[in-house]
Amino acid sequence: MADARMKEQISHKPGFIAALDQSGGSTPGALAHYGIPEGSYHGDEEMFRLMHEMRSRIITAPSFTGDKVIAAILFERTMDGTIEGKQTPSYLWEDRGIVPFLKIDKGLEDEKQGVRLMKPIPGLDTLLARAAKLGIYGTKERSVVNLPDRAGIAAIVKQQYEIGAQVAAHGLVPILEPEVLVKSPDKAGAEAILLDELTKGLDSLPGDYPIMLKITIPEKPDLYAGLMKHPRMQRIVALSGGYPLDVACEKLKANHGMIASFSRALVDDLRASMSDKEFDDVLAKTIAEINDASVNKLAKAA
């Protein structure tokens, strides 16, 4: 079951959630951007080892602590790995004060009705049971909305809530992530439908387990403010969605109560060739900027 101290931190502590969950398909690009080109390693095992080393370098950096980073989302192989002799989830919580989450989706189906549903997740109950034993607090599951198609978005929301219920049955807190693409031809229209479908689904959920929502920063500031007040909503967090860090932070500041859960924007300026001091200096600056956008908001319009 979720640790009560973790629940308190996730529900109320100022800060943001780091997304360190690049999976197989996005790993080569992430490593190349970090400064390790695809031709410099051989096979998946070496690729994932290098990725784990990159994540370990981030997690063990002096600036990466629960002071500003309240949680981190991990890829399955990162969860199963070790840092300084400890399982990664234990190291995060016990040594860094950071709540561990796990990415559980296994990629996306082809687009249909303007959306991309999650592919089936084989062995999900086994994975969730193992994650709970390792000290994982919750999960994250991503699907994608491109067009403002009511039937497609309803299917996305239905699938997200169904997976969320399966996660909650293991005592874990699901982060539902129906990402609206920032390049959608009608992002605002898609977001309006998504809000409506999420609200209807949330109001009709059985039981009383908590959920979280990871969402694209909306075109209309504070669009999801009403959902934040729902008794089941533990927190709403924002993905960077491909926006540059400064743009993502500027947009986030206009959304009161919403905190960041950035991935690319968090690691974009980190390089393998940096000294440990250079690495931490850059990471600390980025953490401070994301934390500021999560905590210090613009005044609300009159």
Stockholm file with secondary structure:
# STOCKHOLM 1.0

chainA/1-302         MADARMKEQISHKPGFIAALDQSGGSTPGALAHYGIPEGSYHGDEEMFRLMHEMRSRIITAPSFTGDKVIAAILFERTMDGTIEGKQTPSYLWEDRGIVPFLKIDKGLEDEKQGVRLMKPIPGLDTLLARAAKLGIYGTKERSVVNLPDRAGIAAIVKQQYEIGAQVAAHGLVPILEPEVLVKSPDKAGAEAILLDELTKGLDSLPGDYPIMLKITIPEKPDLYAGLMKHPRMQRIVALSGGYPLDVACEKLKANHGMIASFSRALVDDLRASMSDKEFDDVLAKTIAEINDASVNKLAKAA
#=GR chainA/1-302 SS CCCHHHHHHHHHCSSEEEEECCCTTTHHHHHHHHTCCGGGSCHHHHHHHHHHHHHHHHHHSTTCSTTTEEEEEECHHHHHSEETTEEHHHIIIIIICCEEEEECCCCBCCCBTTEECBCCCTTHHHHHHHHHHTTCCEEEEEEEECSCCHHHHHHHHHHHHHHHHHHHTTTCEEEEEEEECTTCTTHHHHHHHHHHHHHHHHHTCSSCCCEEEEEECCSSTTTTHHHHTSTTEEEEEEECTTCCHHHHHHHHHTSTTCEECCSHHHHTTCCTTSCHHHHHHHHHHHHHHHHHHHHSCCCCCC
#=GC SS_cons         CCCHHHHHHHHHCSSEEEEECCCTTTHHHHHHHHTCCGGGSCHHHHHHHHHHHHHHHHHHSTTCSTTTEEEEEECHHHHHSEETTEEHHHIIIIIICCEEEEECCCCBCCCBTTEECBCCCTTHHHHHHHHHHTTCCEEEEEEEECSCCHHHHHHHHHHHHHHHHHHHTTTCEEEEEEEECTTCTTHHHHHHHHHHHHHHHHHTCSSCCCEEEEEECCSSTTTTHHHHTSTTEEEEEEECTTCCHHHHHHHHHTSTTCEECCSHHHHTTCCTTSCHHHHHHHHHHHHHHHHHHHHSCCCCCC
//
